[in-house]
């Protein structure tokens, strides 16, 4: 490929010369709103000047510029906050991708659908952490009908023509939680409380099915005596787990499928059960790290938000550029105990 086909200048070079962000450059080149007229004229003049310096060079909108939209609900879930951070970090490292991360105030299907509908007219590619519900499925199908690639993260959405799912095998994660629960209780019998985030997330439903299947197959003397759905809310989790402990003071274990671990931990501490009840949950965060160190939690089942962010961006870029078959690698799951707790980064 000769010099005239290198398609320079690059976005980062335009950004540096113009003294504006890469996102602003992206909006100008792709004729999006959100840029003041004088800034737009300034960026275009910088592009024109830089392009004349390299024969045949033009801003690389096909191979260099790509804007991705991500829908990530904002309801205090530490993993989702980390996911958003990792997406931004990955995009900055690449330098050829700009991101807009949209945070619906809740994870309700109406707010997720509204967010998808707002970005639909201008979206190039979309990453989504969303509920597996009728309205969300229809909104995703509408995007796909416009040839807008959609990647689901962390929790899949069934029966939609999405480009790829990027995340762990949630059924396997639930089975791992069940296996660890059975092995850690000696003898393997007793009462278990099941704390669900939201069954509207397909991933949570898969974890529950995996957990129940292992108990049924390998530890039939273990019984789930109570279950509650806390909608990813720590305060709700605290109230529900406190009720469970009042009814079952001899509870042996709790499996928290989604968010709300801090509420579970507080209920255990307030009831004086923090060392007698085996507590297994998901997601390494500042809070769960402290619960593990202090002996309130026994195991954290961890997945890499950084790896999911990288793969999601790679999948969306490949889909837009039609650069081959898209089969993202499976995200590994790890059981973290106090003894193998990784260093903070």
N, C-alpha and C positions, 0 to 999 in steps of 0.2 A: 504494500500500500504506500503510495507516494505522499509527498508533503501536502499536495493540494487536497488529499482526501482525509487528512487528520482531523478535520472538523474542529478546529480551534477558533476562538478561545474557549477554555473550560469555564464552567460555572464559578469554581472557586477563584479563578483568575479575574473574571469579571467582577466578582464580589470584592476582591482585594483592591482592584483599581478604582472601582466606583465608591468604595467605602460604605457599602450596604450589605445586608445579609444575603446568604445564598437563597433563602426563601423568597426574598424580594426579587432577586434576579430571575428566579423560576417563574414568579407571577408575571413579570414583565414579558418574558419570552413566550410564555404560554397564554398571554393576553387575559390574565385573570384579574379580578377586581381586588381591591384592598391596597392599592398603591397610589399615592398622590400624583397628580399630573406632572409636577415639576420633577419628582423623583423618577417617574417613568421616562421623561425626556432625557434626564441625566444618564440613566442606565443605557438607554438606546444609543446615545451619543458615544458612550464609552465602548459599547459593543462595536459600533461602526468604526471607531478609531482603531481598536485592537484588531478587527477583522482585516483592515487594509494593510496591516503590518505583515500578515501571512497570506500569500496568494491563494485565493480559492477558499479561504477559511470562513466558516460560519459557525454560530453557536450550535453545539451538538445536542439538539433536542431529542434525537432518536437514541443516541448511545450514551449521552452524558446527563441529560436532564430527565428526571422522573419524579413526579410528586405522588406520594402515597398518603392515603387517609386511613386512620385507625380509629375504631370505635372501642373504647375501653370504659366500662361503667366506673363511676367514682363513688364508692360507698365505704371508704375506709379499709378496704381489703389490701393488706400489705403486699400480697403477691401481685395484684393488679397495678399498684403504684410502682413496684419494682419493674414490672413488665414495661410500663410506659417509659421509665427511666432508661431501660436497656435499649428500647427501640430508638430513642433519641440519640443515645450514645453510639449505637451502631451506624445510624445515618450520618452522624458527624464524622465518624471514622472513614466511611466510604467516600464522602465528599461529592457524590454524584446523585444523591437522593435527598429530597426534602420531605419532611413529614408534617402532617397536621394530625394531632391526636385529639379526638373529640371525647369528652367525658360526660355522658348523661348523668344527671344527678342521682338517679337510681337505676337499678338493673331491670326495671319493668319493661315489658315488651313494647308498650306504647312509646316510651322514651327512646328505646333503641331504634324502633322503626322510624320515629321522627328524625333521629340523627342520620339514619341511612337515607331518608328522603331528602334531607337538606343537602347532602353532599352529592347526590346522584347526578345532578346536571353537569357538574364539572369534574367528577372523579375519574382518575385514570386507573386506579387499582385500590382495593379496600381490604384491610385486615380487620377482623371482627372477633371480639369475645362477646357472645350473645346467647340468649336463651334459645332453647329448642322448642319454639312455640309456633303456632299457625301464622300469626302476623309477621313474625321475624322471618320465617321461611318464605313467605310471599314477597317480602321486601328484598331478600337475597335473590330470589328468582328473577325479580324485576331488574336488579343490577346485572345479573348474568345475561339476561335477554338483550341488554345493551352492549354486550361483549366487554363488560367491566370485570376483570378478574377479582375473585373474592377468596381470601384465605381465612379459615377459622383457626383461632388460637386457643389452646388450653382446654377448650370444651367444644366438641364438634356439633354440627347441626345436621340432622338427618334429612335425606331425600331432597337435597338441593344440588344444583350443578356447580358447586364451588370448585375452585381450582385445586385446593389441597387443604388438608388438616395438618396443623403443626402443633404437636403437643405430645404428652406421654400417653401410654396405653392406660387409660383410667381404670379399666376392668382389672388389669394386672396390679395396679396400685392398690385397689381395694382388696384383692386377694392377698397381697403382701401384708396389708394391715391385719387381715384376719389371721394369717399364719403367725405373725408376730404376737398377736393377742393370745392365741392358743398356746404358743410355746412359752410365753412369759408367765402365764398363770399356772401355778403348780399346787395341786393337780389341775389339769385343764378342764375345770368345771366352774360354774358360777354364773353371775348375772352381769349383763352388759347393757350399757346405755348407748344409744346411737344418736349422734347429733348431726343432723343434715344441714348443709348450707341452703340449697334450694334444689328441689327435684326438677325445676324447670331448666337447670343446666344438665345437658345430657351427660357431661362428664361426672357429675355428682351421682346421677342415676347409675352410671356404670360402676362407680366405686362401691356404691351400696350393693349392687348385684354381685360384684366380685367378693366383697366381704362376707355376705350371707352364704355364698356358694362354698367358701372354704370352711366356714363353721359347720355347714351341713355335711360336707364331705369328710372332714378330718377331725372336727371337734364337736360332735353332736351333744356333748354334755354342757356346752356353753349355750346360754339362752339370752337373746335380746329381750329384756323385760320392759324397756321403755324406748321410745324414739320421739324426736321432736325436730321440727323444721324451723330454723332460726333466721332464715333469709339473710345470711351473711352479716348478722348484727351481733356484736359482742354483748350489748346490754340484754338483748333478747335471749342470747345463749346463757347468760348468768341467771336470769329468772327461771328459764326452763330447767337448767341443770340443778338449780337449788331445789326445785320441786321434786325432781327425780330422786335426789339424795334424801329428801325428807321422807319419801315413800319407801325408798330402798336404802337404808343406812348401811346395809351389807353389800352394796354394789361393788363389783370386782374390777370393772374396766369401763372406760369410755373411749369411743372412737368418734372423733370430730372430722367429718368428711370435707368440710370447706372452711370458710372463715369463721370467726367467733371464738378462737382458741383462748383469747384473753379472758373472755367471759366465763368459759369453762374453768380456767385456772383459778379465777377469783372465787367461783362457787366452791371449788374443791378446798381452797384455803379457808374460806369462811366457815365451812362445815367441818374443818379439821380432818379432811380426807386426802390431803395432798400427797401423803406417802403410802396410803393404803389402797388407793385406786390407780390401776394402770391406765395411763392416759396417752393415747396415740393420736397424732394429728398430722396435718400437711403444711408445708411451707416454712422454710427457715427465714425468720425476720428478727428484728431486734427483740420483739416481745417473746417469740417462741424460743429464741436463743436463751433468754434469761430464764424462762420457765424450765428449759432443759437443764441449765446449769444449777438451778435451785432445786431440782429434783421433783418439780410438779409434773412436768411432762417426762415421758419415758422414751418416746421415739418420735422423730419427725421424718415423714416421707417427703423427700425433696426432689424437685425438678429444677432444671436450669432455665431461669427467665432469660438469661443472656443468650443461651443457645436457641431458645424459641424465637427470640427477637431476630437473631441473625438469619435463621432459616426462613422465617416469615417474609423478611425483606427480600431474600434471595428468590423465593418462590414467586413473589409478586413481580419482581424485576424480570425474571425469566418469562413469566406469562405475558407481560406487556410486550416484551421484545421477541417473543416466540422463539426462544433460544433452546429448544429441545424439550424432551419429556420431563415432567415435574413429578418427582417422587422424593419428598423430603425424608431424610433419615429419622428413625424413631428417636425420641428424646429419652435418655436413660432415667431411671428412677433410683434413688439412693435412700437407704435407711440410715438416719443419723441419730446416734446415741450421744450421751454426754462424753463418752470416752473417745469418739472419733469426730468431735465437733470441729469443723474447719475454722481457720482463722478468719476474722472479719476482714472484708476487703473494702 
